[in-house]
Amino acid sequence: MGFAIVTFGVIFLLIASGGLLLFYREAMLQRLSQVVSPREKQTRDLRTTLRMTGSSLGGVVGQLERVLPRSQSEASVVQQRLIRAGYRKDSASKLFYGAKVLTPLLFASIVFATGIGHESPLFMLAGTLGLGFLLPDFWLGRRITTRQGKIRRGLPDVLDMLVICIEAGLSLDQATSRTAEELRFARPELADELGILVLEQHAGRPRADAWRQFAERTGVDNVRNLASVLVQSEQLGTSVAKTLRVHSDTLRVHRRQKVEEAAAKTTVKLVFPLVLCIFPSLFLVTLGPALIIMSESFKKYL
């Protein structure tokens, strides 16, 4: 009888231990991973928290875009500007209009909380609301200018890569796809645009229309010239590799001329800091002691 009770107790403990191990296996693995790599888990939790916080804040800001009345033409212009800045998601327009509502309210709250607009509250209210309403437009314009500058600077490298791929035996479409893959880290903006161009061609859009749409998305004059050159080369049957090489050399010469022009303008731009900042200091150092001596001499005779 005692042996049976001991045997039953041992079997019960084994089954209970096995059930606990199976039930708490995931918790044990999490604890072991936390002990082995605590920094990685902390980084992952931080990233997850930031991502969830950003998505929730984006949803809240996106709901504010319903406050502003806008026409269809204005919405299309804003969407085109967002695309040129590199924001192609549907939520980008909502976030932009939400920021145009939230930023003025935030500025007005800061001004009245700090007491800056105590003397003229109406003027400060109008100024902060206007500045907050226009600030997202200024920020978006800055983003567009920065992205267009990166595209303009990286275009000769893209043309060189296209020439290498075409001379290696690839077609223009295959060379474009290969260039987008190779320059994804060196020129991410151009690689992104070329990837969209390749997807449009795979979807059935003609090559000429795809390159024209590429130029319209970026809004860069050099890209428009490149699209026109490629369309003319395809229509006339000339060598695409030679055309791209000549166009690449032309872009590099144009970029060198821009640098020389900027260097030539520095002499004129240096006049204002010299006159306003450096010359008064030099006059004070050189003429100051003489003026002090002259004033002391006049005091003796007076």
DARAPE-V251415 format. One record per residue. N is the residue number from 1. OMEGA is omega in whole degrees, -180 to 180 (none if undefined). D_LAST is the distance of its C-alpha to the last C-alpha in Angstrom with 2 decimals. Layout:
n & omega & d_last
N & OMEGA & D_LAST
N & OMEGA & D_LAST
//
This chain:
n & omega & d_last
1 & 178 & 131.65
2 & 178 & 128.69
3 & 180 & 128.47
4 & 179 & 128.35
5 & 179 & 125.54
6 & 179 & 123.48
7 & 178 & 124.12
8 & 179 & 123.11
9 & 179 & 119.92
10 & 179 & 118.98
11 & 178 & 119.67
12 & 178 & 117.65
13 & 178 & 114.67
14 & 180 & 114.86
15 & 179 & 115.01
16 & 178 & 112.16
17 & 178 & 110.01
18 & 177 & 110.76
19 & 178 & 109.88
20 & 179 & 106.60
21 & 179 & 105.72
22 & -176 & 106.51
23 & -177 & 104.70
24 & -179 & 101.50
25 & -179 & 101.44
26 & 179 & 98.54
27 & 178 & 96.52
28 & 178 & 97.26
29 & 178 & 96.20
30 & 179 & 92.91
31 & 178 & 92.26
32 & 179 & 93.15
33 & 177 & 90.89
34 & 178 & 88.05
35 & -177 & 88.63
36 & -177 & 88.91
37 & -179 & 85.94
38 & -178 & 83.77
39 & -179 & 80.73
40 & 179 & 82.79
41 & 179 & 84.19
42 & 178 & 80.78
43 & 180 & 79.38
44 & 178 & 82.38
45 & 178 & 82.04
46 & 179 & 78.33
47 & 179 & 79.05
48 & 179 & 81.85
49 & 179 & 79.68
50 & 180 & 76.83
51 & 179 & 79.35
52 & 178 & 80.98
53 & 179 & 77.65
54 & 179 & 76.46
55 & 179 & 79.73
56 & 177 & 79.67
57 & 177 & 76.05
58 & 177 & 76.91
59 & 179 & 79.85
60 & 179 & 77.76
61 & 180 & 75.08
62 & 178 & 77.82
63 & -179 & 79.30
64 & -176 & 76.08
65 & 179 & 76.54
66 & -178 & 79.07
67 & -175 & 76.32
68 & 172 & 74.85
69 & -179 & 76.99
70 & 179 & 77.23
71 & -180 & 79.41
72 & 180 & 81.61
73 & 178 & 79.48
74 & 179 & 76.30
75 & 179 & 78.20
76 & 178 & 79.46
77 & 178 & 75.96
78 & 178 & 74.64
79 & 177 & 77.67
80 & 177 & 77.02
81 & 178 & 73.38
82 & 178 & 74.53
83 & 178 & 77.07
84 & 176 & 74.43
85 & 178 & 72.33
86 & 180 & 75.42
87 & -175 & 76.63
88 & -179 & 80.25
89 & 179 & 81.66
90 & -179 & 82.66
91 & -178 & 80.53
92 & 179 & 77.31
93 & 178 & 77.21
94 & 179 & 77.80
95 & -180 & 75.05
96 & 179 & 72.63
97 & 175 & 73.31
98 & 176 & 73.32
99 & 178 & 69.85
100 & 175 & 68.67
101 & -174 & 69.84
102 & -177 & 68.79
103 & 176 & 65.26
104 & 179 & 63.92
105 & 179 & 65.45
106 & 179 & 63.94
107 & 180 & 60.43
108 & 178 & 60.71
109 & 180 & 61.92
110 & -178 & 59.03
111 & -178 & 56.42
112 & 177 & 57.87
113 & 179 & 58.58
114 & 179 & 54.97
115 & 180 & 53.66
116 & -177 & 51.56
117 & -179 & 53.16
118 & -176 & 52.77
119 & 180 & 50.39
120 & -174 & 52.29
121 & -179 & 55.73
122 & 179 & 57.41
123 & 179 & 54.81
124 & 178 & 54.86
125 & 179 & 58.64
126 & -180 & 58.97
127 & -180 & 56.49
128 & 178 & 58.16
129 & 178 & 61.63
130 & 179 & 60.76
131 & 179 & 59.06
132 & 178 & 61.96
133 & -178 & 64.48
134 & -177 & 62.91
135 & 176 & 62.08
136 & 177 & 65.69
137 & 177 & 65.71
138 & 179 & 62.51
139 & 179 & 63.96
140 & 177 & 67.24
141 & 177 & 65.54
142 & 178 & 63.62
143 & 179 & 66.91
144 & -180 & 68.58
145 & 179 & 65.86
146 & -179 & 65.95
147 & 177 & 69.74
148 & 177 & 69.89
149 & 177 & 67.44
150 & 178 & 69.69
151 & -179 & 72.74
152 & 180 & 71.09
153 & -177 & 70.07
154 & -177 & 73.50
155 & 177 & 75.63
156 & 177 & 75.91
157 & 177 & 77.21
158 & 179 & 79.77
159 & 177 & 80.90
160 & 178 & 81.33
161 & 177 & 83.42
162 & 179 & 85.51
163 & 180 & 86.13
164 & -179 & 87.25
165 & -179 & 89.61
166 & 178 & 91.07
167 & 176 & 91.65
168 & 176 & 93.34
169 & 180 & 95.95
170 & 174 & 94.74
171 & -178 & 94.67
172 & 179 & 91.48
173 & 178 & 92.25
174 & 178 & 93.04
175 & 178 & 89.96
176 & 178 & 87.80
177 & 179 & 89.34
178 & 179 & 88.91
179 & 178 & 85.28
180 & 178 & 84.58
181 & -175 & 86.10
182 & -176 & 84.37
183 & -178 & 80.85
184 & -179 & 80.98
185 & -179 & 78.46
186 & -179 & 76.37
187 & -174 & 76.02
188 & -179 & 77.10
189 & 179 & 75.99
190 & 178 & 77.97
191 & 178 & 80.87
192 & -180 & 81.04
193 & 178 & 81.12
194 & 176 & 83.70
195 & 176 & 85.82
196 & 178 & 85.88
197 & 179 & 86.82
198 & 179 & 89.72
199 & 177 & 90.91
200 & 178 & 90.90
201 & 176 & 92.99
202 & 179 & 95.41
203 & 177 & 95.71
204 & 179 & 96.94
205 & 178 & 93.92
206 & -176 & 94.02
207 & -179 & 91.71
208 & 179 & 89.78
209 & 179 & 89.20
210 & 179 & 88.13
211 & 176 & 85.50
212 & 177 & 84.25
213 & 175 & 84.00
214 & 178 & 82.10
215 & -180 & 79.55
216 & 179 & 79.36
217 & -177 & 78.79
218 & -178 & 75.90
219 & -179 & 74.24
220 & -178 & 73.05
221 & -180 & 73.36
222 & 177 & 74.47
223 & 176 & 77.31
224 & 177 & 78.37
225 & 178 & 78.49
226 & 179 & 80.51
227 & 178 & 82.98
228 & 180 & 83.39
229 & -180 & 83.94
230 & 178 & 86.58
231 & 178 & 88.38
232 & 178 & 88.49
233 & 178 & 89.67
234 & -179 & 92.45
235 & -178 & 93.51
236 & 178 & 93.49
237 & 179 & 95.01
238 & -178 & 92.40
239 & -179 & 91.57
240 & -178 & 89.45
241 & 179 & 88.21
242 & 179 & 86.93
243 & 180 & 85.32
244 & 179 & 83.52
245 & 178 & 82.38
246 & 179 & 80.93
247 & 177 & 79.23
248 & 177 & 77.79
249 & 178 & 76.36
250 & 178 & 74.90
251 & 179 & 73.20
252 & 177 & 71.72
253 & 179 & 70.38
254 & 178 & 68.92
255 & 177 & 67.29
256 & 178 & 65.82
257 & 176 & 64.43
258 & 179 & 62.85
259 & 178 & 61.13
260 & 178 & 59.90
261 & 178 & 58.63
262 & 178 & 56.74
263 & 179 & 55.25
264 & -180 & 54.15
265 & -177 & 52.41
266 & 180 & 50.24
267 & 179 & 47.81
268 & -179 & 47.13
269 & -180 & 46.97
270 & -179 & 44.41
271 & -176 & 41.87
272 & 175 & 41.01
273 & 177 & 40.34
274 & -177 & 38.39
275 & -173 & 36.10
276 & -173 & 35.77
277 & -171 & 35.78
278 & -178 & 35.20
279 & 176 & 32.66
280 & 178 & 29.99
281 & 178 & 30.40
282 & 179 & 30.16
283 & 180 & 26.97
284 & -178 & 25.43
285 & -175 & 26.60
286 & -176 & 25.65
287 & -179 & 22.35
288 & 179 & 21.13
289 & 179 & 20.07
290 & 178 & 18.36
291 & 179 & 16.31
292 & 179 & 15.39
293 & 180 & 14.37
294 & 180 & 12.31
295 & 177 & 10.44
296 & 178 & 9.93
297 & 179 & 8.81
298 & 179 & 6.08
299 & 178 & 5.03
300 & -178 & 5.50
301 & -179 & 3.77
302 & none & 0.00
//
